[in-house]
Every structure is written in structure tokens, then in C-alpha cells.
Amino acid sequence: MFWTLELASYLEDAPWPASKDELIDFAIRSGAPIEVVENLQELEYEGEVYESIEDIWPDYPSQEDFMFNEDEY
């Protein structure tokens, strides 16, 4: 399983919390690349409910990971 920011962005509007099957269905219906569907199919836990992309990709960067000062703009 290999995630990138681009691939993960296809799940931003997913119906969180969601099960593996719900996420796969969402990815297919939303026209996400096949790599997203394949990554979701590789998830180990069939019945688990995922609360966010961080549950799927623990290294997903948060807002705090970016050096952006909103006060400057």
C-alpha cells in the first residue's frame, strides 16, 4: 500500500466514519484512480470503522506539518 497526498485527497470528502467497503464504494463512485481503490482493498481489517484518513495512513500530514502563517495573508 502506497499513499501520496494526491491519492489521499480523493478521500477528503468521504463519508467519515466509514468501513472499508464504504470507502471502496465511495472511491469508485467518485472516480478516484485505481490506485486509491487498490490501497483500500489492501486494508487488513474488514469490519473496522475508520474515523479519518489518519486511521488509514498514519503519516498523513496535518495542518501543523506545513509552515504556513495565516496571519501574514
N, C-alpha and C positions, 0 to 999 in steps of 0.2 A: 504494500500500500504506500503510495507516494502522493502527498498533498502539496500543493502550491497555493499561494494567495489567490491566484486566478481561479483554480479549481474550487477552493473553499468558498469563493464569492458566490458561486451558483447556489449555495445553501443558505445564504443570508436571509432569504425570505421564506425559508422552510417553516412548516407549522410546528415550532418547538413548543413543548417537548414532543418527541416523535420516536416511534420504533424504527428498527432497521427497514422493515417493509414499507412503512410510510415514507421514509426518506428516499428509498429507491423509487417509489411511485412518484414522489414529488420531482425528483431529478429527471425522470423520463418525461413526465408531463410538461416540465418547464423547459425542455430542450437542452439540458446540460450535456456536456461532452460525455462520450462513453467512458472516459477515464474516471469521471465522478461516480457513475453507476458501478463500475468495476471496483473502485475503492470501497463503496458502501457494501457491496456484496462480500467483500473480504472481512467485514466486521465479524468478530467472533461470537458475540452474544446475541442469539436470535430473539429472545423475549425482552431484552433490556430496553428501557426507555431512555433516550438521550435528551438531556436538557438543553444542550447548545453545541456548537461546533467544537468547543473546547473538550467536550466529552469524547469526541471522535478523534480530534487532532490536538493533543495536549499542548503542543508547541505553537498553537495558533497565536499570532501576535495580538496583544491587546492595545488599546489606545495609549497606554503608558509606555509601550515599547517604541513609539515614534517620537522623535524630537521635534515637536510642533508646538509653538507657543501661540495659543489662540488670542492672547491679549495684544499681540502685535498687529492683528488684522482687524 
